[in-house]
Amino acid sequence: MSNMKSKYGFGKTVFYSFDVAIEKVKKELEKEGFGTITEIDVAAILKKKLNHEMPPYLILGACNPQFAHRALEIDSSIGLLLPCNVVLRVDGNNKVDVEIMDPNAVLNLVGQLEIDILAREVRKRLERVLKAL
């Protein structure tokens, strides 16, 4: 397992097939109260629109309804920063990279203490998802 970190996300490499990785990520998200509300198959879209081949690349939109509701009550425009994206992509060695948007990085843009506290709790849950993979 290798760890990945950027200014806007964190992740790791897992040694599952792509389909198994998707199942495991969804299962762990559910354990933390997140539903998968969108699935964007980037590889399929680029193949269809540009006839461009690329390794599997999927973006999951993960949402915890309780946290989303609380955030929307604080700032009704915060929907612009939701949901939390989770990227699964096959790297060159047929391993799967799982990367999760850092809610702290995104929600800190709001500049409200209540949102910062919420973002930290969401981040803790998403870190547990990653750890469980």
C-alpha angles and dihedrals in degrees: 000000000000124000125229127199135173136162090272106029151019134211151136143229117257130195101226131108113268093253093048091048090053091050093048094047092050092047093051092045089054091051088058094047099262125133124201103240099170137027120191116189098203094181092054093047093050090047092051099041102034104015086238119151119214137156117273112293122175130179115203119196105216121195133181102202094207094054093041091052092050092048092049090051089055096043120007092199093059090096085085087071098044146132113037109245122223117192124203116186137164112239125211093274096055092256121127122242113208114196128179127200110246105238089200092060094048101037093045085073087075093063097212123128093220091055092046090054090048092048091053091053092048090049091052090054093047091049088055089052091054094045091053093057 
